[in-house]
Amino acid sequence: MLDLDHFKAVNDAFGHLVGDRVLRNVVHEARKVLREGDVLFRFGGEEFKVVLPGARPDDLAMMGERIRRAVAEADLVEHGQPIRVTVSIGGFACPAGDTTTPQEMIGHADLALYSSKKSGRDRCVIA
């Protein structure tokens, strides 16, 4: 689960059309580092879910860091001004054979996301 940090400030400074381009750029950067078979989708607002089939906690941490870094290092310029965006990421790995429901998995990832935000943003926390 990933959420853009301080995204309201982007919309307030540049407008919603630029904000939409920023969201599309985040998706583009994240997809560049995802593996074949991984799924990225918008969950609402500036929040996205990433499903990494078969991933273990260390895989999640590695992929989360790759996504975080790709977004933070992306070059996006509007009206001559660079727009720097960071993301906070929370992840949860469900062990094989576990009976955790999709709603429970989202809940665990959501808690990890809030932990990421509370501990300073622009980081990845795996539950």
C-alpha positions in Angstrom: 0.0 0.0 0.0 1.5 3.4 -0.9 0.3 6.9 -0.4 1.8 10.1 -1.8 3.2 12.3 0.9 1.7 15.8 1.2 -0.1 15.5 -2.1 -2.6 18.2 -1.2 0.3 20.7 -1.3 0.9 19.7 -5.0 -2.8 20.2 -5.9 -2.9 23.5 -4.0 0.3 24.9 -5.6 -0.1 23.6 -9.2 -3.8 22.7 -9.6 -5.6 19.4 -10.0 -4.6 18.9 -13.7 -0.9 18.9 -12.6 -1.8 16.7 -9.6 -3.3 14.2 -12.1 -0.1 14.2 -14.1 1.9 13.7 -10.9 -0.3 10.6 -10.1 0.2 9.2 -13.5 4.0 9.8 -13.2 4.0 7.9 -9.9 2.3 5.0 -11.6 4.7 5.1 -14.4 7.7 5.1 -12.1 6.3 2.3 -9.9 5.5 0.1 -12.9 9.1 0.4 -14.2 10.4 -1.5 -11.1 7.6 -4.0 -10.7 8.0 -7.6 -11.8 5.9 -9.3 -14.5 2.7 -10.5 -12.7 2.8 -7.8 -10.0 -0.4 -5.7 -9.9 -0.6 -2.0 -9.2 -4.0 -0.2 -8.9 -5.4 3.0 -7.5 -7.3 2.5 -4.3 -8.6 6.0 -3.9 -7.3 9.6 -3.9 -3.5 9.4 -3.9 -3.4 5.9 -2.5 -2.4 2.8 -4.4 -2.2 -0.9 -3.7 0.5 -3.2 -5.1 0.0 -7.0 -5.1 3.2 -9.0 -5.3 2.2 -12.6 -5.7 4.5 -15.0 -3.9 6.5 -12.3 -2.2 8.1 -12.8 1.2 8.6 -10.0 3.7 12.2 -9.4 2.5 10.9 -9.2 -1.1 8.3 -6.6 0.0 10.9 -4.5 1.7 13.2 -4.6 -1.4 10.3 -3.8 -3.8 8.9 -1.1 -1.5 12.3 0.5 -1.4 12.7 0.3 -5.2 9.3 2.0 -5.7 10.0 4.6 -3.0 13.4 5.5 -4.6 12.0 5.5 -8.2 9.3 7.9 -7.2 11.6 10.2 -5.2 14.2 10.4 -8.0 11.7 11.0 -10.8 12.1 14.2 -12.7 8.8 16.0 -13.1 8.8 19.6 -14.2 5.7 21.9 -14.5 6.0 25.5 -15.6 9.7 25.4 -15.1 9.5 24.2 -11.6 10.6 20.7 -10.5 8.0 18.8 -8.5 9.4 16.4 -6.0 7.1 13.7 -4.7 7.7 11.1 -2.1 5.6 8.1 -1.0 5.1 6.3 2.2 4.7 2.6 1.9 3.2 -0.1 4.2 3.4 -3.8 3.4 2.1 -7.1 4.6 3.3 -10.5 3.5 0.8 -13.3 3.9 2.5 -16.7 4.5 1.6 -19.5 2.1 -1.3 -21.5 3.4 -2.4 -18.6 5.7 -6.2 -18.0 5.9 -5.9 -14.2 6.2 -8.7 -12.6 4.2 -8.0 -9.8 1.6 -9.7 -7.3 4.0 -7.4 -8.4 6.8 -4.3 -8.1 4.5 -5.4 -4.6 3.6 -5.8 -3.8 7.3 -2.3 -5.0 8.1 -0.8 -3.1 5.2 -2.8 0.0 6.2 -1.4 -0.1 9.7 2.1 -0.4 8.3 1.4 2.5 6.0 0.4 4.7 9.0 3.5 3.6 10.8 5.6 4.7 7.8 3.9 8.1 7.9 4.2 8.5 11.6 7.9 7.7 11.5 8.7 10.5 9.1 7.2 9.6 5.7 9.2 8.7 2.5 9.9 5.2 3.9 8.7 1.7 3.7 7.4 -0.3 6.7 6.6 -4.0 6.5 4.2 -5.5 9.0 
